[in-house]
Amino acid sequence: MDHTADQRARLTRSAALASIALALALGGLKGWAVWRTGSTAMLGSLADTALDLVASLATLAGVWVASQPADESHRFGHGKAEALSAMFQVILMCFPAGRSPSAP
């Protein structure tokens, strides 16, 4: 892996870790707010933050796998892992969007 690719991998890993840390901090604050207030709106926001955390974890996994050097079974590297991670995130976003509150 050349210097530019290595630097990009470090930067994307740092961004994914920051996203995970922020989602955990927000989830903790929102969980506390739900416990203290019993607000269903805050509970919905907490669920959204939980989905954000799952997406951030998928991003970290994709970035980590993509940064692995080429090997015997992956001659051109593991770069497609980021694309698979992005597809997972799209699917993840479709689940809450696909249901309406009035659906039985």
C-alpha positions, 0 to 999 in steps of 0.5 A, a space after each residue: 500500500 502506498 503512502 497516500 492510500 495508507 494516509 487515506 485509510 488512517 483518515 477514514 478509520 479516524 472518521 469512523 471511530 469519531 462517528 462511533 464515539 459520537 453515536 455512543 455519547 448521543 445514545 447515552 444522553 438520549 437514553 438518560 433523557 428517555 429514562 428521566 422523561 419517558 418521552 416517546 419522541 426522545 425514544 424515537 430519536 434514540 432508535 435513530 441514533 442506534 441505527 446511526 451507530 450500526 451504520 458507523 460500525 459497518 463503515 468502520 468494518 468496511 474501511 478496516 477490511 478495505 485497508 488490508 493489503 492484497 493477498 493470494 485470494 484477493 489479488 487486487 486488494 479488498 477495496 470493494 469492502 467499502 462499497 459493500 459497507 455503503 450498500 449495507 447502510 442504504 439497506 439499513 436506511 430503507 427499513 425505517 423509511 419503508 414503514 408508515 406509522 398508520 400501517 397495520 
